Amino acid sequence: MFKNYLKLAFRNIVRHKGYSFINIAGLAVGMACCILILLWVQDELGYDRFHKNLDNLYRVIREEHDTAEKGKSALTPPPLANALKQEFPGITHATRFGAWGRWLVKYGEKKFYEPGYECADPDFFAMFSFPFVRGNPKEALTDMYSVVITEEIAGKYFGNEDPLGKTLNINKQFDVKVTGVVKNIPGNSSLKFDLISPFKMQLKEIFAEKIDNNWGFNSFNTYVMLNNEGSMGEPAPKAAGIFKKHNKEDNEKAIFQPLKEIHLYSNVKHDIKGVGDIKYVTIFSLLALFVLVIACINFMNLTTARSAKRAKEVGLRKVVGARRSQLIKQFFGESIILTFLALLFALILVELFLPAFNNLSGKNLSLESSSNMVIYLGFIGIAILTGVLSGSYPALLLSSFRPVRVLKGVPHERKKGRLPLLRRVLVVTQFALSIGLVIGTAVIYKQLHFIRNKDLGYNKEHIVYIRMSENVIPKYYSIKKEFLRNSDVFNVTASLALPTNIGNSPGSPEWEGKKPGNKMQIKADFVDYDYIETFKIKMAQGRSFSRKFPTDAKTAYIVNEEAVRRMGLESPVGKGFSFWNRKGNIIGVMKDFHFRPLHKEIQPIVFKIFPDWFRHIYIRIKPGNVHAALDSLKKTWYKLNPDYPFEYHFLDDAFDNLYRAEERMGTLTNYFTFLGIFIACMGLFGLVSFMAEQRTKEIGVRKVLGASVPGIILLLSKEFTRLVLVANIISWPIAYYTMNRWLQNFAYRTGIGLWLFVFSAGLALVIALLTVSYQSIKAAVANPVEALRYE
């Protein structure tokens, strides 16, 4: 019997090619979308899970208790790791992690800036599971001048040579010996590095050992590992006051953050680049569910709609002795076969489009990983469940009919010309989900457009920046002078931080007229002359830095309007101001500008000239001749710095990087929304085709009696129009609540206007009518004689 059922299933697929194609293709596309999204979700949830000691690994966070700006920061001082390890027995290992400045690596004729060069303590490889392919992890960082590299870096510098024992030159100042090679760092690792050396080397060579015991120099990450018997409840409360213990003026609190929570649950300042957000995991999981539900509804609608066509088959089978259980197995089996065919095509689609999806999402996902067995098993389960649900109507309902009634073809499922209640509910659900996706996509697009076009308070167009290494900083003014000789260059200036994300803080400043208890946390950037002019920042009061005033280089400060408001000064220009005991005067007040992402509100900021801290050179280039200008700058650079690569970036790109996660989410949502709507339209097309086929004779009679083509189209379209309108009413409040919550992530955000909902309703209605109209017009213009001969 199984062979017979299988033969009948494939015979039905071939006999009704159009409906079978819509059924299988719609479900395959929906499953493919769901698989792609779940691969992304699995990767996000799998961050750092490969570490053997994961449950005992923590990052130390500083909780700031300043009255003006409370918050948490991932940056900690250099002496913290050793202090924790020595003072708390429950902490077995501790390490600092991070590097200061740029690192130029040279081997033979090969030399590159390595942004992935980090420093850590010898405990690092005892704590974290980064597999070694060469070398001994226990001894890899014991020598002060050693370095562990990844396989990619080994190939980059040494090719097929054995890298162990080879020497790399760093910043043209000192050499390090390769003591280990590790496998390339997984993409889902919070800790990333290409090269890693002992932290003590950095202290000696970069800082001349000046910051080893500096509890105020918060610039690195600190990680600890607890013993197996220990728990968060043991060392954490005691360690909370360690900052106060070693620095009486420090009111900050130490918090232990589990390593497994860093990627998705962090909400701290100065966090690791590329951290995710559990909200996006939730959003994409729901998106995958919605698209799959839309596809499943299609499948169920068409399968149940066409089941009536097989009523006589059921009657005949019962007459010749078929039991109800046999009929149930037959219909369930046919549905499951269809869903497994869809799953097969879905996996083929995933393989085809996975490279493009990886490019959009910025990941390196693959179906080949053994860890994806869970997903395979999950989709086999979904295929079976979908098959069972879609086959339940013909299996359970038709098999229960009496043979006489079935053979007479008595209507059993609906009033003439109307969809049954179940199918109406499914169509409404399908379009409610589609409309919700349209509204969500529109809100995301509107917010991203708002970000891109918002007046930032400075001009970022046509600005190129170059990062300076420590050895280049003394040559800055010579470089600036030569760059300005280029006729395609308007301005040249420098600063410590990029203007897109200034996060440096000198603490709470002092100012003339400060009231007792008035404490203000301020951000600071160290800038050169012409900075205000290069970025076209507007002045509210006073003036910019000028070489006409020799004291500007030592004592001048420029603050923004928010700082003036926080200080409570009515006439700030000329007032005394200082931080780090560097006394001076406010010479100007800038209009507020966005120096941090639009997720955050504008904070007080101060500018001061401080050449020793310059790290970026900015060049405003004349538009229209960018390539020639860059070629000229490159020649000038190598004339002055022959040993240092010329690497430039556009400030626009740095700005775009701030919103890369939102951009990716918006792009992916656009594609999946389109596919969801496309799948819904495929199902609607098939459903209307079937309805028109069922009412062929009715349409013929109506035309003979004088019905017009528009009247026939209205007859077939009006019910679907009502269903789409009901779907809008259901979808609007849910979409508004969800997207309003998402917008709360931005301190500066667009609104959700009524027009978005009107637009989504109109779009859904137009799409539904266009889909319905094709079959409606086809049925309406058909020859009524042929229609009356039908059946």
N, C-alpha and C positions, 0 to 999 in steps of 0.2 A: 504493500500500500504506500509506503514512503516513496518508492520510486515513481509510483503513479501520481502522487501529490506533487512531487518535484517536477515531473513532466508537465502537469497541468499549470503549475506556477509559471514556468518559462513560456508555455504556450500562451498564457494570458498576457505576459509581458510583451511578446512579439505581436499578438493580435491587436493590442491597444498601445502602439508605439508612442504616440504623443503623450498620453497620460502617464505611461511608465517613465518616459524621459523626464517629464516635469517632476514626478514623484522622486525618482532616484537622484536627478541633478540637484533639485532643491535641497534634499536632505544631505547630499554629499557636500555641497557648498557650505551648508550650515555646520556640518560636522568638521569640515576642514578649518573653518573660522574658529570653532571651539577648540580644536586641537592646538592651533597656533597660539591662541591666547593662553591656554592652559600650560603650554611649554614655557611661555613668558612668566606666568604666575609661579610655576614650579621653580624656575631659576631664581626669581625674587625671594621666594620662601626658603630656598636652599643656600642662601648666603652663609658662609663660614661653617657650614655643617660638616665639612670634611676634617675639622680639627679633632683629634682624639680626646683632647682635654677640654672640649668646648664648654661643658657644664661648670668647669672651675675657672674659666677665663673671664676677666672683667677689665673694663677700661675705667680709669679714674676721671671723674668729672668735677670741675669746680662749680659750686653753686654760689653765685655772687649775691650778697645781701646789701648792696648799696641802695640807699633810700631812693635814689633817682632812677636807677635802671637795674631791676632785678633780672636774673637770668642764669643760664648755665653755659659753661664754656668747656670745650674739649681740650683746650690748651692748659698745660701745667708746667711748673718750674722744674729745672734739671735735677735738683737734689731730692725730689719727691720719691722716686723709685727706690733708691737705696734706703731712705728713711723708713718707708713702709716695710721693706723686707727685714730690716734690722729690729724694728720696734714691735712687730706683730708676728708672733710665732705661726699663726694660721696662714700667713702668706709665705709660700715656699719659693716662688720666683717672681721677679719684677724686672721690667725693662722700659727704657725710654725708647721712643720711636719718632724719627723725623730728622730733617736736615735743613740747614740754614743757607740761603743763597743758591747760586747756580754752581754746578759742578761740571767742569770741562774735563773730559776723559780722553787720553791720548795713548795710542799704541802704534808705534811705527809712524806711518804716514796717515793713519786713521785718527780722526779727532772729532768728537761730537759732544754737544751739551746733552747731559743725561738728566732730564727732569725726574726720572724714576730712581735716582740715587738717594738712598736713605741710610740712616745710622741707627744702630740698636745695641743693647748690651748683650753679653755672652749668653744670658738666660733665654734669649729670643727663640732659638731653635729647640730649646727644651720645652718651651711653652706651646709653640705653634707647629702644626704638622705640614711643613713644606718639604716634600721628599727630595733627598739628595741623590744625584746620579753620579757625582764624583766628590770625594772628600769626606771628612768626618764631622757631622753636625755638632758633636760635643767640643771639638777643638777649633771649629771654623772661625770663631770671632775672639779667640783668646789673645792672638797677636794684635797689638794696637794698629799696625799697618797692614791689615789683611782686608780682603773683600770677597764676598760670596756673590756669584752672578747667576743669572738664569740661563737656560739653554739658548734662548734667543740672542742674548748678549754675547754668549760664547761664540756663536756662529758669526755674529756681526763683527767682532774684533779678531777672532782667531781662526775662523773658517774651520777646516778639518784638523787643525792642530790641537794637541792636548793642552787645555788652558791652565791646568794645575801648575802652580809655581811660576807662571808668567807674571810680568810686572806691568801695571798700568800707571801712567802719570796723571796726577790730579791737579788741575788748575795751574799747571806749570810750577808747582811749589813742592810737591812731595810724591813719593811712589807708594803704591800698595801692591801686595802680592795676592794672587788668586788662590784661595784656600778651599774653595768649594763651588760646585755647580748644582743648582736645584732645578727641578722641572719648572717650566713656565707657570707663573702664578695663575690659578684659575680665575676666570672672569667673574665668578660669584664669590670673590674674596674681598672683605672690607680692607684688609691690609694688602697693599700692592707695592711692589718694588721690582726694579730691574737689577740693581746692584745694592749691596748693603755692607757697610763697614762698622767697626766698633764705635760706639758713641764717644769713647775717650779720645779717639783720633780727632773727631770733630771739635771737642773741647780744647784740645791742644793746638791744632792747626788753624782753626777758624776763629776761635774765641780767646786763644792764648790763656786758657784756663781761668778766665775772669768770671765766668758765670756758673761754675760748678756748684757753688753754695749760695747762689742768688735765688732766693725764694720769691722774688718779684718779677723774674724774667719768665713769664708764662708764654712759652713758644713751642712746646713739644707735647706729644701724647705720652701717657704713662699707662702701662698694662700690668696687671698682677695675676698670679695664679694661686688659688687657695689649695690647701691639701685636701685629700679625699675625705678626711673626717670633718674638715671645717665646713662652714656654710656662710651664707651672707650674714646670718645673724651674729656670727662670732666676731670677725674683725671690723665689719663696716661701722657700727656705732662708735667704736673706740677710735677708728681712723678718721672719723668725721671732723674732729678738731685738730688735725695735724698741722694745718696751715697756721692756725692761731698759736699753736705750741712753738713753732719755729719762727714766727714773725708776729709779734704782739699787736702790730697795727693791722693785721690781716683778719677780717671777719668772715672770710669765705669758708665754705663747708665742703669736705670731700665726700663724693658719692660714688659708689661702685655700680657701674652699668654693665650688665651681662653682655659679653661679646655677641651672642646670638641675637641681641636686640638692636645692635648698632645700626644695621642697614635700614630697617623698616620702622623703628620706633624712636629714632633720635629726634630731638628738637632742641639742639644746642648750637651755640655760636661756634664758629671756626671748626666746623665738622669736616670729616673726610669728604673729599670730592666724590660725587656720584652716589651719595646715599639715596636710598629710595624712600618710599612713603607707603605705609600700610593702606592708606586711603586709595591709592592708585591700584593696589592689588585687589581691593574690594570692588572698585569701579570696573576693572577689566574682568574680574570674575563674573560680575553681574552682566557685563556686556556679552561674555561668552554664553552665559545662560540664556539671555534674551534671544540671541541669534539662533541658538539651538532650539529654543522653544518655538520661535517663528517657523523654523524649518520643520519641526515635528508637527506643528499645527497644520501646515500644508499637507504633510504626508497623511495625517489622520483625516483631514477634510476630504481629500481626493479619494482615499481608500474607502471611507465610509459612504461617500457619495456614489461611487461606482458599484458598491456592494449590491445595490438593488437590482442591477443589471443581471446579477447571477442568481436571482430568486428562483427562476425556473430550474436552474441547475440543481439548486438545493432541493426543490420539490421532487425532481426526478430521482435524485439520489435517495431521498427518503422512501419514495415509492418502491424502489428496488431493494430496500432493506438497510440503507445506511443508518447507523446509530448517530445520535446527537454528538457523542464524544468524538466520533470519527470526523464529523464535520468541523467541530471546534478545532481539532488538531490540524485539519487541512488549512483552514483560514489563518490560524496562528502561524503555521509553517510558512505559508506564502508571504505573509507580512514580514516575518523574520528574514526570509531569503532576500526580500527587497532591501531591507535595512542593512544587511551584510554586504550586498552589492554596493549600496551607497557608501558604507564604511570603507570598502576597498578603493572606490574612486576618490574618497576623501583623503586617504593616505597618499594616493598618487598626487593629488592637488597640493598637499602639504609639502611633499618632496620638491615639487616644481616651484612653489612660491616661497619656500623657506629662506633662500638667499635674499630675496627682496624684503621679506619680513625682518630678517636680521639687520639689513641695511637701515630700515626704518626705525627699528627698536634699539639699535646700537648694541646688540647682543650677538652671541655666537652659539645659537641653539641648534640642536641636532636630534633626530629621531633614533640615532644609532646607540645612544647611551643606554646601558642596562637599567639605569634608574628610571627610565621611561616605561618600564614594564607596568608600573602602576597606572600610567595613562592608557596603555594598550588594554589592560584588563578593564579599566573604567569605561572605555569606549565600546568594548565588547558588551559590557553590561548595558550601556546606553542603547546600543543597537537592539539587544534583546528586549529591553523595556519598551522602546519605541515600537518595535514590531508587535509586541503584545498589546500595547495600548491601541495602536491603529487597527489591529486585527480583531479587537474585542467586539466591535459592532457587528460585522458580518458573522463572526464566530458565535457570539452569544445570542444575538437577536434573531438573525435569519434562521439559525439552526433550531430556534424554538417555534417557528411557524408550522401550522398544519399544512401538509402537502397540498390539499385541495385549494386552500386559500392562496398559497404561493403560486400554484400553477395557473390560477385565474388572473394573477397579476394585480390583485387588489391593492390599492395604495395603503401603505402601512406606516409611513414615516413622516408625512407632512401634509398640510393643507395645500390645495392646488396653488402653485405659483409662489410658495413661500419656502424658505429654508427652515429645516427643523431647528428647535431651540439649541441643541448641542452645537450645531454647525454655526449658528449665529453667535453664540458665546465664543467659539474658537476664532471666528473672523474678527470680532471686536477685540479679543485679547491680542491677536496678531497685530492689528493696526494700532492698538494702544501702545504696544512695545515699540513699534516702528516710529510712531509720533514722538514718544519719549526720547528715542535716539536722535531724532531730527532736532528736537529742542536742545538736548544736551550738546550736540555738535555745534549748533548755532551759538549757544552761550560761550562755549570754549573758543570758537572762532572770534566772537566779538571781544572777549577779554584779551586774547592774544593780539588782536588788531589794536585794541586800546593801549596795550603795553608798547607795541611798536611805534605808535604814533603819539604817545603822550609826550608833552614837553618836559624833558628831563631837567631843564634849567641850565644845560650846557650843550654844546654842539659836538657830536661824536663823528660827524661825516668827514671823510677824506683825511683821517688821522691814522698814521702808522706808528706802532710802538716797537721798541727793541729792548729786550731785557739785558741788563748789564751784570756781568760777573764782578766779583770783588776787585780783580786786577784792572778792570776797564774803568771803574769809577774815578780814579785819579785823572784819567784822560778826558773826562766828560766835557770840560769847557773847551778843549781843543777840538773835540768831535763836533760840538755845537757850532763853533766858529766856522769849521769847514763845511758843515751841512748848510749853513745859512748863505754860503757862496752860491749855492745852486739856485738858479732863477725859478725853478719849479717849486721851491720851498717857501712857504709863508712864514711859519714860526717853528721854533725848536725850544723845548722845555723838558723838565724832568720831575720825577716825584718818587716817593717810596712805593705807594700802592696804586693800582689801576683805579681810575675814577668810577668804574662800574661797581666796585665793591670795596670800599674803604672800611676796614674793621679794626685798625690799630687804635689803641686807647692809652693815653698817658696817665689815666686815672682821673681824679677830681682836681681841677685847676683852682688857683686862687685868683681873685680879681678885686679891683678897687670898688668899695661899696658893698662888699659881700656881707650878707646878714648872717648872724650866728645860726648854725644848723642848716644853712642852705648849701647842700652838697650836690654837685652836678657831675655826672659821668659824661665825658666828652670824647668824641673820636678825633683823631689827628692825622694829618698827612704832611710830610715834609716835602716842600715843593721848591722849584727854582723860580727866578724871575720869568716873566712872560707866561706863567701858567694860566692866570686868569684870562689873558688875552688869547692864548692858544685855544682854550676851550670855550671862549666867548661867554664866560660866566658874568652875569650882570651884577653891578655893585649897587647896594641900597644906600650906603653911606660911605663917606671917606674915599680912600683910593686903594689901588693895587700896589704890589711891591715895585719899587723903582730904584734903579742904580743912581738916580739923582740924590737919593738920601742914603748916605753910607751906613747909617745906623740900622737900616732895614735888615741887613744881613745878620745882625745879632739880636736885635730887640723887638722887631716888628711882628705883630700877630694880626691875622685876618680871621674873623669868625663869621658864622652865618646867622641869619635872622632868628632861627630857633634857639641858638645859644644865647642871643641877646634876650629873648623872651624868658628863658630859664634863669638867667642871671638877674633879671628884673631891672635892667639898665635902660634909662630913657635916652641918654646921650652917651653911647659907648665909645665913640671915637676919642682917642686920647687917654682913655682910662687905663690904669695899670692892669696887667694880666701876666700870669706865669704858670708854668708847670715844670716839674723836675727841677725846681729852684732856679729856673732860667727866667729872670724878671724882664719885663718889657712892657710895651703899650699896644693897645688895639689901634691900628691905623685905618681899618676899613671893615665894613660889614657886607658880606655877599648876600644876594638873594638866595633863598633856599633852593637847593638843587638835589636831585636824587642820586646820592653817591652809594646807595645800597639797592638791592633788588626791590621791586615794587611790592613784594610780600611784606615789607617792613616800612614803618613810618620814618619820616625824616628825623634824624637825631642832631643834636648839637655837634658842630665840627669846627676845628681850628686849623689854619694853615700857618706854617713857619718855614723859613728858609733854613735848610740843614743839609748841605751837600754830602756829608759823610753817609747819609742814609738814602741817597738816591739809588733807585734800582731799575727805573724805566726811563727811557728817552722817548719823547713824543715829537713827531714831525707832522705838521699840517701841510699837505701837498696840494698844489693847484689842481683842480679837476681837469680832466681831458688829456693829461699826459702822464698818467701814473706810472706806466711801465718804464718810460725813459727816466723818470725821476728816481725810481727804485734802482735802476741800473747804475745811475750816477752815485746814489747813496752807497751802494755796495762797493764801488771802486774806492770811494772815500774811506769807507770803513776799513777795508783791507790795507789801505795805505797807512792808516794809523794803528790798526790792530791786526797784523798779518797772522797772528796765532789764534785768533778767536773767530769762529764762524759768524757770518752775518745772517741772523735769523730775525725776520720781521713778522709782525702780525697786524691785522687791521683791527681797530678798536670796535668796529661793528661786530666782528666775530666774538670778541670778549663779551659784548652786550648780549648777543644771541645765546651764548653758553649759559647765561644766568637762567634762561627760561627753556633750556633744552628739554627738560622732563615734560613741561607743559606742551611744548611744540610736538614732541613725539606722541604724547597722549592725544593731542588734537588731530594729528595726521592719521594715527591708527583708528581713532574713533570715526573719522570721516570715511575711511575705507570700509570699516565694518558696518557702519550705518547704511552706506550705499548697498552693501551686500545683503543686509537685513531687509531693506526695502525691496531689493530685486527679488529675493526669495519670496517675500510676501506677495509681490505682483505675479510671480510665476504660479503660485497657488491660486490666487484670485482668477487668473486667466484660465486655468484648468477648471475651476469650479463654475465659472460663467459658461465655458464651453459645454460643460456637462448639462447645466440648466437649460441652455439653448437647445441642446440635442433632445432633452426630455420634453421640451415644449414645442417641438417642431410642428406637430399637427395643429396645436393651438394657435401658433403664429400664422400658419397657412390660412386657417379659418378666419382669423382677425383681418388678414389682408384682403381676403375675398369679400368680407363684409365692409371694407372701406377704411381699415386702419392705415394711418400714414407711417412712413419710415420713422420720423421722430417719435411718434407715439409708441412704436414697438421698442425703440431704443430706451425710452423712458420706462417702459414696462419692465425691462430687464435690468435697468440701472438703479431704480429708485430705492430698492431695499438695501443695496450695497451703500448707497449714499447715506441712508439713515444709520447704518452700522458704523460707517466711518465717523459720522458726527458724534455718535455715542462714545466711540473710542477716544475722541478728543476730550470729551467731558471727563472721562476717567483718567486720561493721561496727564492733563494740564496740572492739577494740584500736586501730583507726585513728582513730576518733572521740575516744577517750580521749587519745591522743598529741597530736592536733591541738589540742583544746580546752585541754589542760594547758599547751601552749606559749602559747596566747593569754592564759591567766590569769597567766602570768609577767610580763605587762606591768603588773600591779598589785602594789604592795607589800603591800596589804591585800586579800585575796581570799577568796572562798568555796571550798569543796571540791567535788570531783566525786564525789558519793556513789553507791553501788551502786544506790540507788533510781532514779536517772536512767536507768540502763540497763534496769532492770526495767520502768520506766514506758514507755520507748521500745519495748521488745519487746512489752509488752502492748498499747500503742496500735497498733503496726503489725499485730499479730495480729488485734485487734478490727476494724480498718479492712478488712483483707483478708477476714476472715470475713463481715463485713457485706456487702462487695461481692460475694463469692462466693455468700452465702446467698440473695440475691434470685433469681438464676437457678436455684440449686439447688432452692429451694422451689417455684419455678414449674414446673420439670421434674418434681419429685417428686409434686406434687398433680394433674398433668395426667391426663386420662382415659386409662387404659392401652389402651383400644380404639383411640383415635385414634393412640396411639404405635405400635401394632402395624400400623396401616395405612400408617405412614410409609414413604415410598419405594415 
